[in-house]
């Protein structure tokens, strides 16, 4: 069915909500007659009586009440979405998608400095292991791990993230470095579904099929198990730093840096709102 004109729908919604043609006319900045004409045209288009005079006001038929409720909800939703999309709205939080580990271990400990410098910029963090669609889900910024090659977005390297192998002192004793042969005999903790991790271990000379591996469903649980001394683990160097500095973990193997893997600032193509530019500048300043 072809939709009636938006002007007619808007006139009827305003008249139904305010209870009179005159009040609707004042709200829409048109004449009383123009509102009445649009409502009658809508009734003719639908073949239904939607409203009738009752005293000095307007009453709705059952069909009119049903349509009015739908239109009011729809216009409110449109207005809310337009407010969210407005680049001039300083109160709308920046929506940021990132992995839970990066949020907990890198970003959140630094956020106090950002808010002290920019208390007027609100942020909404959405930690998720999934790679979220910035365009479809209306995220302002993503922080992703990889080589920076994702279609449909702009990517700028925030920090390289060379993988390292870590273990807890309770597992290592007085050892601070391990050879490949020693690591092959140790228990390991891995995150389920991270096939790149196993390929990386194989490139180091380890035999993943011969390792004593325990899989954890999330990277948070894998990190916790490593800190408890349940096995060696592969960690991204920036995320391991707090645990290493506090003595909860030791880096027992650090391969030479190579490639372009790291954490990337990912944004949608096009102009950036001032709040987003400010946040990106701050991110790069605290690396």
TORROLUM-696407 format. One line per 8 residues: number of its first residue (from 1); for each residue x, y, z of N, C-alpha, C. Coordinates in nm, 3 decimals, decimal comma. Layout:
BEGIN
NUM = X Y Z X Y Z X Y Z; ...
//
This chain:
BEGIN
1 = 0,084 -0,120 0,000 0,000 0,000 0,000 0,088 0,125 0,000; 0,054 0,220 -0,087 0,130 0,345 -0,092 0,094 0,431 0,028; 0,194 0,484 0,096 0,170 0,562 0,216 0,106 0,696 0,182; 0,018 0,745 0,269 -0,034 0,882 0,254 0,079 0,982 0,270; 0,049 1,107 0,237 0,153 1,209 0,247 0,197 1,228 0,391; 0,325 1,259 0,409 0,377 1,284 0,543 0,311 1,405 0,606; 0,276 1,505 0,523 0,211 1,626 0,575 0,076 1,591 0,638; 0,000 1,504 0,571 -0,131 1,464 0,624 -0,115 1,384 0,752
9 = -0,019 1,293 0,756 0,003 1,212 0,876 0,047 1,301 0,993; 0,135 1,397 0,965 0,182 1,486 1,071 0,068 1,572 1,123; -0,018 1,621 1,035 -0,131 1,705 1,077 -0,227 1,624 1,164; -0,257 1,501 1,124 -0,349 1,420 1,203 -0,289 1,386 1,339; -0,161 1,350 1,343 -0,097 1,315 1,471 -0,100 1,434 1,566; -0,072 1,554 1,516 -0,071 1,672 1,602 -0,212 1,702 1,652; -0,312 1,691 1,564 -0,450 1,717 1,604 -0,497 1,616 1,708; -0,463 1,489 1,688 -0,505 1,385 1,781 -0,437 1,403 1,916
17 = -0,310 1,440 1,916 -0,235 1,454 2,041 -0,278 1,578 2,119; -0,303 1,689 2,048 -0,339 1,814 2,116 -0,488 1,825 2,143; -0,570 1,748 2,071 -0,715 1,749 2,094 -0,791 1,852 2,018; -0,727 1,925 1,926 -0,802 2,022 1,845 -0,722 2,060 1,721; -0,797 2,104 1,618 -0,731 2,151 1,497 -0,654 2,280 1,525; -0,709 2,365 1,610 -0,645 2,493 1,638 -0,510 2,476 1,707; -0,504 2,387 1,808 -0,378 2,364 1,878 -0,275 2,302 1,785; -0,320 2,210 1,700 -0,229 2,149 1,604 -0,176 2,252 1,506
25 = -0,264 2,344 1,464 -0,222 2,448 1,370 -0,115 2,536 1,431; -0,132 2,572 1,559 -0,030 2,655 1,625 0,103 2,581 1,635; 0,099 2,452 1,666 0,222 2,372 1,678 0,294 2,361 1,544; 0,216 2,342 1,437 0,275 2,322 1,305 0,297 2,451 1,228; 0,252 2,562 1,288 0,267 2,694 1,226 0,196 2,701 1,090; 0,074 2,650 1,089 -0,012 2,660 0,971 -0,150 2,705 1,018; -0,245 2,714 0,926 -0,379 2,759 0,963 -0,465 2,642 1,012; -0,570 2,679 1,086 -0,668 2,581 1,132 -0,727 2,506 1,012
33 = -0,759 2,580 0,907 -0,821 2,519 0,789 -0,726 2,421 0,721; -0,596 2,451 0,723 -0,500 2,362 0,658 -0,493 2,228 0,730; -0,495 2,231 0,864 -0,492 2,106 0,940 -0,619 2,026 0,912; -0,735 2,092 0,919 -0,861 2,022 0,895 -0,864 1,961 0,756; -0,812 2,034 0,659 -0,812 1,984 0,521 -0,722 1,859 0,509; -0,606 1,860 0,574 -0,515 1,746 0,567 -0,576 1,623 0,635; -0,644 1,644 0,748 -0,707 1,531 0,818 -0,819 1,472 0,733; -0,903 1,558 0,674 -1,011 1,506 0,590 -0,956 1,433 0,468
41 = -0,848 1,485 0,412 -0,787 1,418 0,296 -0,733 1,280 0,336; -0,678 1,271 0,457 -0,628 1,142 0,505 -0,743 1,044 0,524; -0,856 1,093 0,578 -0,972 1,006 0,596 -1,023 0,954 0,462; -1,028 1,041 0,363 -1,073 0,998 0,230 -0,975 0,897 0,171; -0,847 0,920 0,193 -0,744 0,828 0,141 -0,760 0,690 0,202; -0,792 0,682 0,331 -0,802 0,554 0,401 -0,943 0,495 0,395; -1,042 0,580 0,362 -1,179 0,532 0,363 -1,229 0,505 0,504; -1,177 0,581 0,601 -1,212 0,562 0,742 -1,234 0,698 0,807
49 = -1,331 0,707 0,898 -1,344 0,825 0,982 -1,247 0,811 1,098; -1,164 0,911 1,114 -1,060 0,905 1,217 -1,091 0,994 1,336; -1,160 1,107 1,313 -1,186 1,202 1,420 -1,319 1,272 1,395; -1,378 1,321 1,502 -1,502 1,397 1,491 -1,507 1,500 1,603; -1,584 1,605 1,579 -1,595 1,712 1,678 -1,675 1,663 1,798; -1,628 1,701 1,916 -1,700 1,668 2,039 -1,687 1,788 2,131; -1,798 1,863 2,143 -1,791 1,987 2,217 -1,702 2,086 2,144; -1,608 2,144 2,215 -1,516 2,240 2,153 -1,385 2,173 2,112
57 = -1,377 2,042 2,131 -1,254 1,971 2,098 -1,273 1,867 1,990; -1,183 1,772 1,991 -1,177 1,668 1,889 -1,174 1,533 1,958; -1,254 1,440 1,909 -1,252 1,303 1,962 -1,211 1,208 1,850; -1,155 1,094 1,889 -1,105 0,997 1,791 -1,194 0,874 1,787; -1,209 0,819 1,667 -1,272 0,688 1,654 -1,172 0,582 1,698; -1,216 0,459 1,706 -1,124 0,352 1,740 -1,010 0,342 1,642; -1,041 0,354 1,512 -0,937 0,350 1,410 -0,842 0,469 1,422; -0,902 0,587 1,453 -0,819 0,706 1,467 -0,724 0,697 1,586
65 = -0,774 0,642 1,698 -0,689 0,628 1,816 -0,573 0,533 1,789; -0,601 0,426 1,716 -0,495 0,329 1,685 -0,387 0,392 1,596; -0,431 0,467 1,493 -0,336 0,531 1,404 -0,259 0,640 1,478; -0,327 0,717 1,562 -0,260 0,825 1,634 -0,149 0,772 1,723; -0,176 0,662 1,794 -0,073 0,604 1,882 0,049 0,561 1,802; 0,025 0,496 1,689 0,137 0,450 1,606 0,218 0,568 1,553; 0,149 0,672 1,508 0,219 0,788 1,452 0,298 0,862 1,559; 0,239 0,878 1,678 0,311 0,948 1,785 0,439 0,874 1,822
73 = 0,431 0,741 1,835 0,550 0,662 1,867 0,653 0,672 1,755; 0,605 0,669 1,630 0,697 0,674 1,516 0,768 0,809 1,508; 0,694 0,919 1,524 0,755 1,051 1,516 0,853 1,074 1,632; 0,821 1,020 1,749 0,913 1,032 1,862 1,041 0,954 1,836; 1,028 0,835 1,777 1,146 0,755 1,744 1,232 0,824 1,640; 1,168 0,884 1,540 1,243 0,958 1,437 1,318 1,074 1,500; 1,250 1,149 1,587 1,314 1,264 1,652 1,432 1,220 1,738; 1,415 1,109 1,810 1,524 1,060 1,896 1,644 1,018 1,814
81 = 1,618 0,950 1,702 1,728 0,907 1,617 1,800 1,025 1,554; 1,724 1,125 1,511 1,787 1,244 1,454 1,872 1,316 1,557; 1,824 1,318 1,683 1,905 1,379 1,789 2,036 1,304 1,808; 2,029 1,170 1,802 2,150 1,089 1,820 2,248 1,110 1,707; 2,194 1,132 1,586 2,282 1,146 1,469 2,339 1,286 1,457; 2,287 1,379 1,532 2,330 1,517 1,518 2,473 1,534 1,568; 2,560 1,577 1,480 2,700 1,599 1,519 2,714 1,719 1,612; 2,610 1,801 1,621 2,617 1,920 1,705 2,570 1,892 1,847
89 = 2,528 1,770 1,876 2,478 1,738 2,009 2,595 1,700 2,100; 2,638 1,790 2,187 2,755 1,761 2,271 2,725 1,663 2,383; 2,598 1,637 2,409 2,561 1,552 2,522 2,553 1,404 2,485; 2,551 1,372 2,357 2,541 1,231 2,318 2,675 1,163 2,341; 2,679 1,055 2,420 2,807 0,987 2,444 2,867 0,929 2,316; 2,998 0,928 2,309 3,066 0,858 2,201 3,052 0,708 2,225; 3,010 0,634 2,125 2,993 0,489 2,138 3,119 0,420 2,087; 3,180 0,338 2,174 3,310 0,277 2,143 3,299 0,126 2,161
97 = 3,337 0,050 2,059 3,342 -0,094 2,069 3,488 -0,139 2,076; 3,515 -0,234 2,164 3,652 -0,282 2,186 3,644 -0,415 2,258; 3,758 -0,486 2,266 3,757 -0,615 2,333 3,754 -0,595 2,485; 3,697 -0,690 2,560 3,693 -0,676 2,706 3,832 -0,660 2,769; 3,930 -0,736 2,720 4,064 -0,728 2,780 4,128 -0,592 2,756; 4,114 -0,538 2,635 4,173 -0,408 2,607 4,105 -0,301 2,692; 3,974 -0,314 2,708 3,901 -0,218 2,791 3,950 -0,224 2,935; 3,959 -0,346 2,992 3,992 -0,361 3,134 4,138 -0,331 3,163
105 = 4,227 -0,374 3,075 4,370 -0,367 3,106 4,439 -0,243 3,051; 4,385 -0,182 2,946 4,455 -0,069 2,885 4,375 0,060 2,894; 4,250 0,058 2,846 4,177 0,183 2,834 4,123 0,235 2,967; 4,051 0,151 3,040 3,986 0,199 3,163 4,087 0,256 3,264; 4,205 0,193 3,286 4,300 0,253 3,381 4,349 0,392 3,340; 4,334 0,428 3,213 4,380 0,558 3,165 4,267 0,660 3,154; 4,142 0,616 3,165 4,029 0,705 3,138 4,017 0,820 3,237; 4,067 0,801 3,359 4,059 0,910 3,455 4,127 1,035 3,404
113 = 4,240 1,017 3,337 4,312 1,131 3,280 4,232 1,200 3,171; 4,161 1,120 3,091 4,080 1,180 2,984 3,968 1,263 3,043; 3,897 1,208 3,141 3,783 1,280 3,197 3,825 1,403 3,279; 3,944 1,398 3,336 3,993 1,518 3,405 4,018 1,630 3,305; 4,066 1,593 3,186 4,095 1,693 3,084 3,971 1,732 3,005; 3,877 1,637 2,991 3,759 1,662 2,908 3,633 1,612 2,979; 3,593 1,677 3,089 3,477 1,629 3,165 3,345 1,641 3,090; 3,345 1,718 2,981 3,221 1,739 2,906 3,196 1,632 2,800
121 = 3,291 1,540 2,778 3,276 1,438 2,674 3,242 1,305 2,740; 3,122 1,257 2,713 3,076 1,130 2,770 3,110 1,015 2,676; 3,140 0,899 2,734 3,174 0,780 2,657 3,083 0,665 2,696; 3,048 0,582 2,599 2,980 0,456 2,626 3,066 0,345 2,570; 3,122 0,260 2,657 3,207 0,149 2,615 3,123 0,025 2,595; 3,150 -0,048 2,487 3,077 -0,172 2,458 3,179 -0,284 2,438; 3,232 -0,341 2,550 3,331 -0,449 2,537 3,267 -0,574 2,476; 3,328 -0,627 2,372 3,271 -0,743 2,303 3,382 -0,812 2,225
129 = 3,386 -0,944 2,233 3,485 -1,020 2,155 3,454 -1,018 2,007; 3,327 -0,993 1,972 3,289 -0,991 1,831 3,338 -0,863 1,764; 3,360 -0,871 1,633 3,394 -0,752 1,555 3,264 -0,685 1,513; 3,232 -0,573 1,577 3,105 -0,506 1,553 3,109 -0,421 1,426; 2,995 -0,405 1,364 2,982 -0,327 1,242 2,959 -0,180 1,280; 3,061 -0,097 1,259 3,052 0,043 1,299 2,941 0,116 1,224; 2,928 0,088 1,096 2,830 0,159 1,015 2,688 0,117 1,050; 2,662 -0,012 1,054 2,527 -0,060 1,077 2,483 -0,037 1,221
137 = 2,576 -0,046 1,317 2,540 -0,035 1,458 2,570 0,102 1,518; 2,608 0,197 1,432 2,625 0,338 1,471 2,727 0,358 1,582; 2,839 0,285 1,577 2,949 0,313 1,670 3,032 0,429 1,615; 3,078 0,513 1,706 3,165 0,624 1,663 3,308 0,577 1,640; 3,351 0,476 1,718 3,491 0,433 1,711 3,502 0,290 1,757; 3,595 0,218 1,697 3,628 0,085 1,741 3,777 0,074 1,764; 3,818 -0,011 1,858 3,959 -0,043 1,876 3,972 -0,192 1,849; 4,037 -0,225 1,737 4,044 -0,363 1,691 4,189 -0,412 1,688
145 = 4,202 -0,542 1,705 4,333 -0,606 1,696 4,347 -0,672 1,560; 4,459 -0,650 1,493 4,481 -0,711 1,364 4,586 -0,635 1,286; 4,574 -0,640 1,153 4,670 -0,573 1,064 4,614 -0,446 1,002; 4,496 -0,405 1,044 4,439 -0,280 0,995 4,373 -0,288 0,861; 4,338 -0,409 0,818 4,277 -0,425 0,685 4,133 -0,471 0,701; 4,043 -0,373 0,711 3,900 -0,403 0,722 3,825 -0,317 0,621; 3,737 -0,377 0,543 3,666 -0,300 0,441 3,563 -0,207 0,503; 3,543 -0,094 0,438 3,436 -0,003 0,477 3,464 0,087 0,595
153 = 3,589 0,085 0,648 3,623 0,169 0,762 3,761 0,230 0,740; 3,792 0,332 0,820 3,926 0,390 0,820 3,999 0,341 0,944; 4,125 0,298 0,928 4,201 0,241 1,038 4,335 0,313 1,053; 4,368 0,345 1,178 4,495 0,411 1,210 4,559 0,336 1,327; 4,685 0,297 1,313 4,752 0,220 1,416 4,763 0,300 1,546; 4,715 0,240 1,655 4,729 0,302 1,787 4,857 0,255 1,852; 4,876 0,123 1,861 4,998 0,069 1,921 5,024 -0,070 1,867; 5,150 -0,098 1,837 5,187 -0,234 1,800 5,162 -0,326 1,919
161 = 5,132 -0,450 1,889 5,105 -0,544 1,998 5,172 -0,677 1,966; 5,301 -0,684 1,991 5,371 -0,810 1,970 5,333 -0,909 2,079; 5,302 -1,030 2,039 5,266 -1,133 2,136 5,388 -1,177 2,216; 5,364 -1,210 2,342 5,469 -1,263 2,428 5,412 -1,385 2,500; 5,500 -1,466 2,555 5,459 -1,582 2,634 5,485 -1,551 2,781; 5,384 -1,572 2,862 5,393 -1,536 3,004 5,359 -1,656 3,091; 5,407 -1,650 3,215 5,375 -1,751 3,314 5,382 -1,691 3,453; 5,313 -1,749 3,546 5,313 -1,700 3,685 5,436 -1,750 3,759
169 = 5,486 -1,673 3,856 5,599 -1,719 3,937 5,574 -1,855 4,003; 5,449 -1,881 4,042 5,418 -2,009 4,105 5,439 -2,127 4,011; 5,429 -2,100 3,881 5,454 -2,205 3,782 5,602 -2,212 3,744; 5,667 -2,098 3,739 5,804 -2,090 3,685 5,912 -2,111 3,790; 5,880 -2,090 3,916 5,986 -2,097 4,017 6,082 -1,983 3,998; 6,211 -2,013 3,989 6,310 -1,906 3,974 6,349 -1,883 3,828; 6,280 -1,946 3,734 6,313 -1,929 3,593 6,249 -1,802 3,537; 6,324 -1,729 3,456 6,275 -1,607 3,393 6,273 -1,618 3,241
177 = 6,336 -1,720 3,189 6,333 -1,744 3,044 6,316 -1,894 3,023; 6,248 -1,929 2,913 6,228 -2,069 2,877 6,266 -2,092 2,732; 6,330 -2,204 2,707 6,360 -2,242 2,569 6,235 -2,303 2,507; 6,241 -2,323 2,375 6,128 -2,386 2,306 6,105 -2,527 2,360; 6,215 -2,600 2,384 6,202 -2,737 2,436 6,137 -2,737 2,574; 6,174 -2,639 2,660 6,114 -2,633 2,794 5,966 -2,597 2,785; 5,934 -2,505 2,694 5,793 -2,465 2,681 5,708 -2,579 2,629; 5,767 -2,665 2,547 5,691 -2,778 2,492 5,645 -2,872 2,603
185 = 5,718 -2,877 2,714 5,685 -2,968 2,823 5,595 -2,906 2,930; 5,565 -2,779 2,915 5,487 -2,709 3,019 5,337 -2,717 2,987; 5,252 -2,702 3,088 5,108 -2,688 3,062 5,078 -2,550 3,002; 4,970 -2,545 2,924 4,935 -2,420 2,855 4,788 -2,386 2,876; 4,761 -2,257 2,875 4,625 -2,205 2,879 4,600 -2,131 2,748; 4,490 -2,164 2,680 4,457 -2,093 2,556 4,312 -2,047 2,560; 4,285 -1,947 2,478 4,149 -1,898 2,463 4,081 -1,975 2,351; 3,963 -2,026 2,375 3,891 -2,103 2,274 3,865 -2,018 2,150
193 = 3,885 -2,077 2,034 3,853 -2,010 1,909 3,961 -1,919 1,855; 4,075 -1,909 1,925 4,181 -1,821 1,877 4,283 -1,905 1,801; 4,251 -1,939 1,675 4,337 -2,026 1,596 4,469 -1,958 1,563; 4,470 -1,823 1,554 4,594 -1,752 1,524 4,700 -1,778 1,631; 4,653 -1,798 1,754 4,745 -1,823 1,864 4,823 -1,952 1,842; 4,754 -2,056 1,799 4,821 -2,184 1,777 4,916 -2,178 1,658; 4,874 -2,105 1,554 4,965 -2,090 1,439 5,090 -2,012 1,479; 5,074 -1,914 1,566 5,188 -1,836 1,612 5,284 -1,924 1,692
201 = 5,230 -2,011 1,779 5,315 -2,101 1,856 5,389 -2,197 1,764; 5,321 -2,244 1,660 5,386 -2,334 1,565 5,502 -2,264 1,495; 5,484 -2,136 1,462 5,591 -2,060 1,396 5,712 -2,043 1,487; 5,692 -2,051 1,618 5,804 -2,042 1,712 5,882 -2,173 1,722; 5,828 -2,281 1,665 5,894 -2,410 1,673 5,826 -2,508 1,767; 5,712 -2,468 1,827 5,638 -2,558 1,915 5,545 -2,647 1,833; 5,509 -2,758 1,890 5,414 -2,850 1,827 5,281 -2,839 1,901; 5,185 -2,758 1,851 5,058 -2,739 1,923 4,986 -2,870 1,953
209 = 4,996 -2,967 1,860 4,925 -3,094 1,881 4,982 -3,172 1,999; 5,109 -3,146 2,034 5,170 -3,219 2,144 5,171 -3,144 2,275; 5,108 -3,025 2,279 5,107 -2,946 2,402 4,995 -2,990 2,496; 5,019 -2,972 2,624 4,918 -2,997 2,727 4,834 -2,869 2,738; 4,726 -2,861 2,657 4,647 -2,739 2,644 4,517 -2,747 2,724; 4,486 -2,640 2,792 4,355 -2,624 2,855 4,289 -2,501 2,794; 4,172 -2,520 2,734 4,102 -2,409 2,670 4,009 -2,339 2,769; 4,009 -2,208 2,764 3,917 -2,125 2,841 3,824 -2,053 2,744
217 = 3,697 -2,032 2,782 3,602 -1,975 2,687 3,625 -1,828 2,655; 3,692 -1,753 2,743 3,716 -1,610 2,718 3,861 -1,577 2,749; 3,906 -1,463 2,696 4,043 -1,421 2,722 4,060 -1,378 2,867; 3,952 -1,329 2,930 3,962 -1,292 3,071 3,990 -1,413 3,158; 3,919 -1,524 3,133 3,942 -1,645 3,210 4,079 -1,705 3,181; 4,122 -1,696 3,055 4,256 -1,745 3,021 4,363 -1,667 3,096; 4,348 -1,536 3,102 4,445 -1,453 3,175 4,443 -1,485 3,324; 4,324 -1,505 3,379 4,313 -1,539 3,521 4,380 -1,672 3,551
225 = 4,357 -1,771 3,463 4,419 -1,902 3,484 4,571 -1,893 3,477; 4,622 -1,810 3,386 4,767 -1,792 3,377 4,822 -1,728 3,504; 4,752 -1,627 3,555 4,798 -1,561 3,678 4,795 -1,656 3,798; 4,705 -1,755 3,793 4,697 -1,853 3,901 4,800 -1,965 3,886; 4,881 -1,959 3,781 4,987 -2,058 3,764 4,942 -2,189 3,702; 4,829 -2,188 3,629 4,779 -2,312 3,570 4,844 -2,346 3,437; 4,920 -2,253 3,381 4,988 -2,282 3,256 5,047 -2,158 3,194; 5,131 -2,178 3,094 5,182 -2,067 3,015 5,070 -2,014 2,926
233 = 5,083 -1,889 2,883 4,980 -1,830 2,798 5,043 -1,730 2,703; 4,978 -1,713 2,590 5,016 -1,609 2,495 4,937 -1,484 2,531; 5,008 -1,375 2,551 4,943 -1,247 2,582 4,992 -1,142 2,485; 4,908 -1,045 2,455 4,951 -0,928 2,380 5,030 -0,839 2,475; 5,147 -0,797 2,433 5,239 -0,730 2,523 5,178 -0,613 2,600; 5,104 -0,521 2,536 5,048 -0,409 2,614 4,951 -0,455 2,723; 4,880 -0,566 2,700 4,784 -0,613 2,798 4,851 -0,689 2,911; 4,971 -0,740 2,886 5,043 -0,814 2,991 5,119 -0,720 3,085
241 = 5,144 -0,597 3,041 5,230 -0,506 3,118 5,186 -0,487 3,263; 5,058 -0,461 3,291 5,020 -0,441 3,433 5,052 -0,562 3,521; 5,025 -0,683 3,471 5,052 -0,803 3,551 5,202 -0,825 3,568; 5,281 -0,793 3,465 5,426 -0,808 3,476 5,481 -0,707 3,577; 5,434 -0,583 3,568 5,485 -0,479 3,660 5,450 -0,510 3,805; 5,336 -0,574 3,827 5,293 -0,607 3,964 5,347 -0,742 4,011; 5,422 -0,811 3,924 5,482 -0,938 3,964 5,391 -1,059 3,957; 5,273 -1,043 3,897 5,181 -1,157 3,886 5,219 -1,250 3,771
249 = 5,289 -1,195 3,670 5,333 -1,274 3,556 5,476 -1,236 3,521; 5,544 -1,328 3,449 5,675 -1,300 3,391 5,669 -1,328 3,243; 5,738 -1,247 3,166 5,752 -1,274 3,022 5,869 -1,368 3,006; 5,842 -1,490 2,959 5,947 -1,589 2,946 5,996 -1,606 2,803; 5,925 -1,546 2,708 5,968 -1,552 2,569 5,910 -1,433 2,496; 5,998 -1,355 2,432 5,954 -1,237 2,357 6,021 -1,243 2,219; 5,948 -1,286 2,115 6,006 -1,293 1,980 6,042 -1,155 1,929; 6,133 -1,147 1,833 6,166 -1,017 1,772 6,042 -0,956 1,710
257 = 6,025 -0,823 1,721 5,907 -0,759 1,661 5,908 -0,773 1,510; 5,791 -0,802 1,455 5,778 -0,813 1,311 5,632 -0,795 1,274; 5,610 -0,765 1,145 5,473 -0,751 1,098 5,408 -0,622 1,146; 5,278 -0,613 1,127 5,206 -0,490 1,161 5,087 -0,517 1,251; 5,091 -0,629 1,325 4,981 -0,658 1,415 4,981 -0,559 1,531; 4,863 -0,519 1,570 4,851 -0,426 1,681 4,707 -0,385 1,701; 4,688 -0,285 1,785 4,556 -0,229 1,809 4,538 -0,106 1,721; 4,424 -0,102 1,653 4,397 0,003 1,555 4,275 0,084 1,597
265 = 4,284 0,215 1,575 4,168 0,303 1,589 4,088 0,293 1,460; 3,964 0,249 1,470 3,881 0,225 1,352 3,760 0,317 1,358; 3,736 0,391 1,250 3,624 0,483 1,244 3,551 0,469 1,111; 3,431 0,522 1,108 3,356 0,525 0,982 3,415 0,632 0,891; 3,412 0,612 0,760 3,461 0,715 0,667 3,378 0,843 0,679; 3,440 0,955 0,647 3,367 1,081 0,646 3,410 1,173 0,758; 3,341 1,288 0,770 3,376 1,387 0,873 3,363 1,330 1,014; 3,447 1,378 1,103 3,445 1,335 1,243 3,397 1,452 1,330
273 = 3,308 1,424 1,423 3,259 1,527 1,514 3,374 1,572 1,606; 3,370 1,693 1,656 3,480 1,745 1,739 3,511 1,657 1,860; 3,406 1,603 1,927 3,431 1,519 2,044 3,512 1,395 2,008; 3,482 1,337 1,891 3,554 1,218 1,847 3,698 1,252 1,814; 3,722 1,364 1,748 3,859 1,406 1,718 3,939 1,425 1,847; 3,875 1,483 1,947 3,943 1,504 2,075 3,981 1,372 2,140; 3,888 1,276 2,137 3,916 1,146 2,199 4,028 1,073 2,125; 4,028 1,080 1,993 4,133 1,014 1,915 4,270 1,076 1,945
281 = 4,275 1,208 1,953 4,402 1,274 1,987 4,451 1,229 2,124; 4,359 1,218 2,219 4,398 1,173 2,354 4,449 1,028 2,350; 4,380 0,939 2,279 4,425 0,801 2,269 4,570 0,794 2,223; 4,601 0,867 2,118 4,737 0,863 2,061 4,840 0,927 2,154; 4,794 1,016 2,242 4,888 1,084 2,331 4,927 1,000 2,450; 4,850 0,896 2,483 4,879 0,817 2,604 4,937 0,680 2,572; 4,969 0,655 2,446 5,030 0,526 2,409 5,171 0,522 2,463
//
